[in-house]
Amino acid sequence: MQINHTITPCLWFDHQAEAGAQFYTSIFRNSKIIHISRYGEVGQDIHGKPAGTVMTVSFELDGQPFTALNGGPTFKFNEAISFQVFCDTQEEVDDYWQKLSAGGDETAQQCGWLKDQYGVSWQIIPRILIELLNHPDAATSQRVTTAMLQMQKIEIDELKRVAAS
């Protein structure tokens, strides 16, 4: 397996790396699992995993390389790292939101952020939100910011309505 990129996010799972990679590749277009490597008997005194257990899964989400690692329960995902998904339409926002939030932590949903079933944080962001937050009219930007802070999933029509008022 040849590595042709410089930076790849690595997601540390307890033991769900393969399921996580399958979940994510089922959601994003142009996505695929590239390679699955397995623990061997070498190093078993360190990693403690049975030979043949999935160690890493190399996969791509819309062309972006990722690695999923079955590293054990030592580390958990938190909001210090999140993945931004930029959307052009409300349909895209709704689709990613529905799929990624399924089975996730509903209490962690605010301002376009959600936490999936594995505890990974995602930001589902309509591109127009960025435009409106950076609007040259400060009052428009402030109205949009206030509206966004009240939302869980971002609603494009509401952003446009607030910006125009």
N, C-alpha and C positions, 0 to 999 in steps of 0.2 A: 504494500500500500504506500503510495507516494503522497507526501504532504506538499500541496502547492499554494498554501496561504500562510500568512504571518500570524494572525490572531484567531483563536477559536475559543469561544466560551466553553467551559467544562462545568457541567451540572453534577453535583455530588448527591447521589441517591443512597438510601440505605441498601435496598435490594431491588428497586423498581426501574432500573435504567432502561431495560428493553421495553417495558410497558410504557414508560414515559416517552421514549423516542417514537414508539408506534402511535401514541396519542397525539403528539405534536405533528408528526408527518401526516397524520390523517386530516389535520386542520388547515395547514398551509399548502397552497399550490406550489408546484415546482419543488417538491420536497421528497426526500427518500432516505432510507437507511442505506449507508454505504458499506459498513463492516461491523461485525460483532466479534470481539475477542473474548476469550474465556480464561479464567484462572486455571493454572496448572498445579502440579504438586510442588513445584519449586516455590519457595517463599510461603508455604502454607503456615509455617510457624509465625509468620508476621501478619499475613492477611486473614488467616483463619477461615477462608472460604473453601468449600469442597471443590475438587478438580472438576472442571466442566461448567462451573457456574459462570454466568455472564460477568465479565470484568468491565469492559467498556463497549459502548455503542457509538460509532461515528455516524452522524446523520447530517442532513442539510434541511434547512427551512427556508424556502424561497431562495435557494442558492447560498445562504449563509451557513458555513460549517459550524457544527456543534459536536461536543463529546458528552456522553452521559456515562458516569462512573458509578459502579456499585461499590461504594467505599465503606459501607457500614453506617451505624447510627450516630457516629461521632458529631457530625455537623448537620444543621438544619438550614433550609432556605429562610431568608428574611427579606424585608423590604429594602435593605441596603443595596441590593442589585435588582433591577427589573428590566424587562424587555419592552421596548416601545414598538407598537404596531401602528403604522400610519395608514389611514383609510381615506378614500375619496368620497364615499357615500355613506348614508345612514344604514343602508343594507349591509355594507361591509362591517360597520361598527357593530350592528346587531348580531351578525353571523359570528364574528370573532368573540364577542362578548358571551353569547349563548354557549358556544362550544368550549371556550377556555374556562368559563366560570362553573361549568357543570361539575358538581361534586366538590367545588372549592369552598373557601371561607367567605360566606356572604357578609360577615361583619367587616371584611377588609375591602369593601367596595366603596370607593369615593373618588370623585374628580377624574373618572376614567380609569382608575386603578382597580385591579381585581387580583385575587389569589386563586390559582388553580388547585386541582385536587392533590397535587404534590407539594403545594406550598410555594410554588414559584410565582413571583409577582409580575404582572403584565400591565402595561398602559395602552389602552385602546384609544387612539387619538385621531380624530378627524383632522385632516390637514388644515381645514378652514379655522379650526381653533387656534392654531399657531399664528395664522394670518391676523385673526381678530385680536389676539392677545398683544400683538405687535402693531396694532393699528396706529397710524400717525396721530389720531385724535385721542388724547389721554382719557377723556370721559368715556369714549366708546370702549376702549381697552378695559377700563375699570368696571363698566357695566357687565362686560363679557366675563371678566374675572369673578365678579360677584355671582353671576349665574352659574358658572362652572363649579364654584365651590359648593353649590347647593345640589349638584347632580351626583349620582352614582355613575351610571352609564351616560356618556355625553350625547346630548340630543342636538343635532345640527340645526333643525328648524328653530328651536328655542334660542340658540346662539345667534342666529340671523335676526330673529325678532328683537332680541335685546339690543343687538348692535344697531339696528335701524331706529330704535325708539329714542 
